[in-house]
Amino acid sequence: MSQPPRHRHGGQRQPGYGQRSPDERRPETLWIYGIHAVSAALANPRREIRRLLATPNALSRLGDLPARPGLVPEPATPRDLDRLLGPDTVHQGVALEAAPLASSGIEALANARLIVVLDQITDPHNVGAIMRSAVAFAADAVVTTGRHAAIETGTLAKAASGALDRIAWVEVPNLARALEEIGELGFTRIGLDSEASADIEDAMVGERIALVLGAEGKGLRRLTRDTCDALARLSVPGAIASLNVSNAAVLALYIASRSLRRVDVSDNGE
């Protein structure tokens, strides 16, 4: 297997994490790995594919590959992929070099009913897990800020298990302003807060729902809280009153999707 080019920064100090624009933070290329993540990327017509490296077993598990001009799978061994991605990477025998997806704007939410808004959640494992849950509960989009947020990486794609290529990712420059626009689109904006007095099930009203989640430890920022229609908690009976943000997202998405199904049944007169 030929070795991929190594990218060096030439000794220059790189811009600070928070000071870089979305385009500066987005990598020129990334390696997506794992059967589900690679399969979803290959099936996504918006995804520019550059190379596919796979063991014979992984290639068999991928099945019939979508037609991609010029794409010829390159044989690789597990050791080749360990050297490429790192010895601790769970690659399942396959890696895909691809361009990052172009982010969407607020206009992508025109026909959405259920969205997840993330307030400065930077951990790619959490963001990927939230995307996976969002797709599982038929959410239409995930909204993040362009700065102080996770960017598209192989780690995030693996945690999303294919969801990255199946859901709209909306990047906005200012979350409070974006939430105002989301409210104007008719969404009920529900901020999750373990200290809130209202239960999340009581906050589920309307035909369009935006779940707003903050980073662990910091929670929702003040302007984000002020722009929500309601702050609500997930009531848990145990001694630990708060959940990991990706676990909280799963429960909130389940409750929201159930609420929207009740709205549909009521509208149909059933």
Residue pairs with C-beta under 8 A, 6 or more apart in sequence:
1 53
1 74
1 75
1 76
1 77
1 80
2 74
3 84
4 31
4 51
4 84
4 97
15 24
17 25
17 148
18 147
18 148
19 147
20 147
21 146
21 147
22 103
22 146
22 147
22 171
22 173
25 146
25 147
25 151
26 100
26 151
26 152
27 100
27 151
27 152
27 153
28 99
28 100
29 50
29 97
29 98
29 99
29 100
30 97
30 98
30 99
30 100
30 152
30 153
30 154
30 157
31 84
31 85
31 95
31 96
31 97
31 98
31 154
32 38
32 41
32 95
32 96
32 97
32 98
32 154
32 157
32 158
33 81
33 85
33 89
33 90
33 91
33 92
33 94
33 95
33 96
33 154
33 157
33 158
34 90
34 91
34 92
34 94
34 157
34 158
34 161
35 58
35 61
35 62
35 92
35 94
36 161
36 162
37 96
37 154
37 157
37 158
37 160
37 161
37 162
37 164
37 165
38 52
38 62
38 94
38 95
38 96
39 62
39 63
39 162
40 162
40 163
40 164
40 165
40 166
41 47
41 49
41 96
41 98
41 157
41 164
41 165
42 49
42 52
42 62
42 65
42 66
42 68
42 96
43 66
43 165
44 101
44 165
44 166
46 101
46 102
46 165
47 98
47 99
47 101
47 165
48 98
48 99
49 68
49 71
49 96
49 97
49 98
50 97
50 98
50 99
51 71
51 74
51 96
51 97
52 65
52 71
52 72
52 73
52 74
52 94
52 95
52 96
52 97
53 73
53 74
53 75
53 76
53 80
53 81
53 84
53 94
53 95
53 96
53 97
54 62
54 73
54 74
54 75
54 76
54 93
54 94
54 95
55 75
55 76
55 77
55 78
55 81
55 93
55 94
56 75
57 93
58 92
58 93
58 94
59 73
59 94
61 92
61 93
61 94
62 94
65 71
65 73
76 93
76 95
78 91
78 93
81 89
81 91
81 93
81 94
81 95
82 89
82 91
84 95
85 91
85 95
85 154
89 154
90 158
100 151
100 152
101 152
101 164
101 165
101 169
103 146
103 169
103 170
103 171
104 141
104 168
104 169
104 170
104 171
105 170
105 171
105 172
106 170
106 172
106 178
106 181
106 182
108 141
108 168
108 170
109 115
109 140
109 141
109 143
109 168
109 170
109 182
109 185
109 187
110 185
111 140
112 140
112 141
112 168
112 208
113 140
113 207
113 208
113 209
113 260
114 137
114 138
114 139
114 140
114 208
114 209
114 211
114 253
114 256
114 257
114 260
115 139
115 140
115 141
115 142
115 143
115 170
115 182
115 187
115 209
115 210
115 211
116 130
116 134
116 139
116 141
116 142
116 143
116 210
116 211
116 213
116 249
116 253
117 142
117 143
117 144
117 175
117 178
117 179
117 182
117 189
117 210
117 211
117 212
117 213
118 127
118 130
118 142
118 143
118 144
118 149
118 213
119 145
119 175
119 212
119 213
119 214
119 215
119 220
119 221
119 224
120 145
120 148
120 149
120 175
120 214
120 215
120 218
120 221
121 127
121 130
121 144
121 149
121 150
121 213
121 214
121 215
121 216
121 245
122 148
122 149
122 150
122 215
123 150
123 216
124 150
124 151
124 153
124 155
124 156
124 159
125 155
125 156
125 159
125 246
126 150
126 159
126 216
126 244
126 245
126 246
127 142
127 144
127 149
127 150
127 156
127 159
127 160
128 155
128 156
128 157
128 158
128 159
128 160
128 161
128 163
128 164
129 159
129 160
129 246
129 249
130 142
130 213
130 245
130 246
130 249
131 142
131 156
131 159
131 160
131 163
131 164
131 167
131 169
132 159
132 160
132 161
132 162
132 163
133 246
133 249
133 250
133 253
134 142
134 163
134 167
134 249
134 253
135 162
135 163
135 166
135 167
136 163
136 253
137 253
137 254
137 256
137 257
138 257
139 167
139 253
139 257
140 167
140 168
141 167
141 168
141 169
141 170
142 167
142 168
142 169
142 170
143 170
143 171
143 172
143 175
143 178
143 182
143 210
144 150
144 169
144 170
144 171
144 172
145 171
145 172
145 173
145 174
145 175
146 171
146 172
146 173
147 173
149 171
150 156
152 164
152 169
156 164
157 164
157 165
172 178
175 221
175 223
175 224
176 223
176 224
176 226
176 227
179 189
179 210
179 212
179 224
179 227
179 228
180 227
182 189
182 210
183 189
183 227
183 229
185 208
186 206
186 207
186 208
187 206
187 208
187 209
187 210
188 203
188 204
188 205
188 206
188 208
188 209
188 210
188 229
188 230
189 210
189 212
189 227
189 228
189 229
189 230
190 200
190 203
190 204
190 209
190 210
190 211
190 212
190 228
190 229
190 230
190 231
190 232
190 252
190 256
191 212
191 213
191 214
191 220
191 224
191 225
191 228
191 230
191 231
191 232
192 200
192 211
192 212
192 213
192 214
192 220
192 231
192 232
192 233
192 234
192 248
192 252
193 214
193 219
193 220
193 225
193 231
193 232
193 233
194 219
194 233
194 234
194 241
194 242
195 233
196 231
196 232
196 233
197 233
198 230
198 231
198 232
198 233
199 232
199 233
199 235
200 232
200 233
200 234
200 235
200 252
200 255
201 255
201 259
202 232
203 229
203 230
203 232
204 255
204 256
204 259
205 259
206 263
207 260
207 263
209 256
209 259
209 260
211 249
211 252
211 253
211 256
212 220
212 224
212 228
213 220
213 245
213 248
213 249
213 252
214 220
214 221
214 224
214 245
215 245
216 244
216 245
220 228
220 231
225 231
234 243
234 248
234 251
234 252
236 243
242 248
243 251
